Amino acid sequence: MTTPTDRRAAAPTPVNRRPPDWLRLPRQTLLRHLLLAVVVGLLLFWLSDNVGAFTDLQLSNVAAYAIALAGLTVLTGHNGQLSLGHGAFIAIGAYSTGLILEHTSLPIIVVILAAMGVTAVAGAIVGIAAARLRGPYLAGATLALAVALPSVAIKWSSIFGGEQGITVNPLAPPTSLGLAFPPERWVAWLALLAALIVLVLLANLLRSRVGRSFRAVRDDEIAASLAGVHVARTQVLAFVVSAACAGVAGAFFAFNVQLVAPAGFPLTLSIALVTGIVVGGIGSLVGAVWGGILLVYLNQEATDLAKHFHVSAAAGANGALLAYGVLLIAVMLVFPDGIQGGVRRLVRLVTRQ
């Protein structure tokens, strides 16, 4: 008969699965996020340096979409406010960039910050009105904003260029990079750097007291109010943060397309943004990056597929929307928490074995 002492002696020694000290990330949130951003940034800049001009343009678009989706993730995923008109804020950022570059010769960083500031003010105005609305009423109000904004650009055509829009001159790389340095790569570097900075700032914001207030309002407004959270102010702040991100994204869309016109910001852009955060993983900043990748490459694949089958231009323009819908249904069936939720589930399954 074996005694408890014998059974303890015969029991297998537990395997230490903890990684070595040099592989562990710092415990301090800001330091951990900065370290991850530096590593990812080096990989992205190496990738950008070894691809062609078209891929650099796609990387720049992915970064711009990721910035906009990260802001929308804060608003919808963490604060519970559904915006169906976020494309309007991107348009405001893009038009601000075009107008500033047309009338001034300010440095690029100042132009981007100015576009962000203008869009943040617009977000504050909309946020104050939105704080009085709930559910479908809020979604309808933001949807109306996306529908009405192109008409404003056409109405004041002397300022905004009407249907033809505003031409944005291409960004010239610094002379220190050489005369033959591709301008697409320079814009991609700026966009990727901006995306990393925005993601680090938002990740730290969501881990702070402000981020906890966002989630408290999302989960239960009455309980949050009883706990001392100013609900309306928190909702307006979420709108301002989200709109500021959309303004930065709009600036890079203007740099990439080199034209700011009403046709560039249709209602389908706002619908695509909502699809991006849901498919990527609503509530996750990494999911916003997945969503940015999908919005760029899925749109390109849908366009190429329409050309391959000789689909008319009018029908081909709706191909991306059809692809978004099919992908949304497929991802929701397989990964209800989006792509990032599916990645987390797969990682847990692998690490348990």
Salt bridges, closest charged atoms under 4 A:
ASP21 OD1 - ARG24 NH1 3.02
ASP49 OD1 - ARG185 NH1 3.23
ASP56 OD2 - ARG185 NE 3.22
GLU102 OE1 - HIS103 NE2 3.39
ASP219 OD1 - ARG218 NE 3.00
GLU221 OE1 - ARG134 NH2 3.03
